[in-house]
């Protein structure tokens, strides 16, 4: 049976790979949002329905409305 320190070290190491994947995914999402924001703004100003923008982008309708005002 492992002692407490060994168990803790193993549990901490288990976080490394999925944690790194999550950090990379968040960074990629941030870059996608930066590219998408002006496109959403333009679509809102052009009269594309909020729900249609949300469906095509995966954004919440409240985010679409916020980005459409900025």
N, C-alpha and C positions, 0 to 999 in steps of 0.2 A: 504494500500500500504506500502511496506517495505521501510525503509529508506536506504540510500546508504551503511551504515556500515553493516546493516543486510544482504543486498543483496551480498555485498563483502564477508562476512563471510560464507554465504551459498554456494556461488560459489567456495570459497576456500575448503570447506568441500567436495564438489562434486568431487574435484580432488583426494581425498585420495585413494579411492578404485581402480579406473582405473590406477592411478599413481603407486600404489604399485604393481599392476599386471604387468605393463610395466617394472618396475625395476626388478621384479623377472624374467620376460621373458628374459630381456637382460642378466642377470646373468647366466641363463640356456644356452642361446646361446653362451656366452663366454666360458662356460665349454665344450659345444659341439664342438666349434671351436678348443679348446686346444686338445681335443681327436682326432679330425678329421685331424688336420694339418699334423702329421707324416704319416697318412694313405694316404693323398693326395700326399705328397712328394714321398712316395713309389710307388704309382700308376703312377705318372708322370715318375719316373725313370724306371719303368717297361714297359713303352710305351703305357699305356692306353691313348686313345685319350682325349685331353683336354675337348672337348664337352661332351664326355661320362661321365667324372668325374663331370663336371658341372651339367649334367642332374641328376646324381645319388645323388648329395649332395646339390643341390640348391645354390651352390656357383656361382659367376660370373666367366666367363672364365679368366678374368684378375687376379682374386684372385687365381684360380687354378694355373695359370702360375707363379705368385709370390711365392706361397707356394711350388711349384715344384722346385724352385731355392734355397730355404733357407735350 
